[in-house]
Amino acid sequence: MAQTKQVVLVTTITATGAIVKNRFVNFKGAQARAGEAILGVAPYDVETGDTATVDVVGIAVVESGGAVAIGAEVGADEQGCAIPDALRNVGRALTAATAAGETVRVLLRG
């Protein structure tokens, strides 16, 4: 079954770096890395300098960077993918992933 999103708040940014679809975006307008504060999720691939939408609050679809359990607090890995992260979390996983490259639904708190 395809993962679906239910976004409540979307914003726009000017990308300061390339961003891959379904990856976390930082507040600087680039793909998020481990330990960075997360603005939201890019629903589409974005090139540097492009104006892009970012899903900020609600349920977003995010690529996993590894196994993620339902209900786990998630944050970004070095590639901007969702991983379990209780310290720098942006939301909770609503679906599970068993390996990297799968998609999970994440309830973003904004």
C-alpha positions in Angstrom: 0.0 0.0 0.0 1.3 3.5 -0.9 2.1 5.8 2.0 -0.1 8.9 2.1 0.5 12.3 3.7 -1.9 14.7 5.4 -0.1 18.1 5.7 -1.6 20.9 7.8 1.1 23.5 7.2 3.4 24.0 4.2 6.0 26.8 3.6 8.2 27.8 0.8 12.0 28.1 0.8 14.8 29.0 -1.7 17.0 25.9 -1.7 20.6 26.5 -0.7 21.5 23.0 -1.7 20.1 20.0 -3.5 17.3 18.2 -1.7 16.1 14.7 -2.4 12.4 13.9 -2.4 11.0 12.7 0.9 14.0 13.8 2.9 14.2 16.3 5.9 15.0 19.9 5.2 16.9 22.2 7.6 16.2 25.8 8.5 19.0 26.9 6.1 17.1 25.6 3.1 19.2 22.5 2.4 18.8 18.8 3.0 19.1 18.2 6.8 22.1 16.3 8.3 22.4 14.5 11.6 22.0 16.7 14.6 20.5 19.7 12.7 17.2 21.4 13.5 14.6 20.3 11.0 12.1 22.6 9.3 10.2 19.9 7.5 10.2 17.5 4.6 10.6 18.1 0.9 7.8 16.4 -1.1 9.8 16.7 -4.4 13.4 16.7 -5.6 14.8 20.3 -5.4 17.8 21.9 -7.1 20.0 24.6 -5.5 18.4 28.0 -6.0 14.9 26.7 -6.7 11.8 27.8 -4.8 10.4 24.7 -3.1 7.6 23.7 -0.8 8.3 22.1 2.6 5.8 20.1 4.6 6.1 21.5 8.1 3.2 20.3 10.3 1.1 17.2 9.8 1.7 13.8 8.4 4.6 13.6 5.9 6.2 10.8 4.0 9.9 10.4 4.7 12.6 8.0 3.4 14.0 5.9 6.2 17.7 5.7 6.9 17.3 2.3 8.6 14.8 0.4 10.7 12.2 2.6 12.3 9.5 1.3 14.7 5.9 2.6 14.9 5.8 5.3 17.5 9.5 6.0 17.5 10.7 9.6 17.8 12.6 10.4 14.6 15.3 12.8 13.4 17.6 13.0 10.4 20.7 10.9 9.6 23.6 12.4 7.5 21.5 12.0 4.3 18.4 13.6 5.7 16.5 10.3 6.1 14.4 9.3 9.1 16.1 7.4 11.9 15.2 6.9 15.5 16.4 10.0 17.4 15.1 10.8 20.9 17.4 13.8 21.3 16.8 15.8 18.0 13.4 14.5 17.0 11.0 16.3 14.8 8.1 13.9 15.2 6.9 10.3 15.6 6.7 7.5 13.1 3.2 6.4 12.3 4.4 3.4 10.1 7.4 1.2 10.4 10.4 0.6 8.2 12.6 -2.5 8.4 15.6 -1.1 6.3 17.0 2.0 4.7 15.3 3.3 1.6 11.7 2.5 2.7 9.2 5.2 3.4 7.5 6.0 6.7 4.7 8.3 7.6 5.9 10.8 10.2 3.7 13.0 12.4 5.6 16.3 12.2 5.2 18.6 15.2 6.7 21.7 13.5 
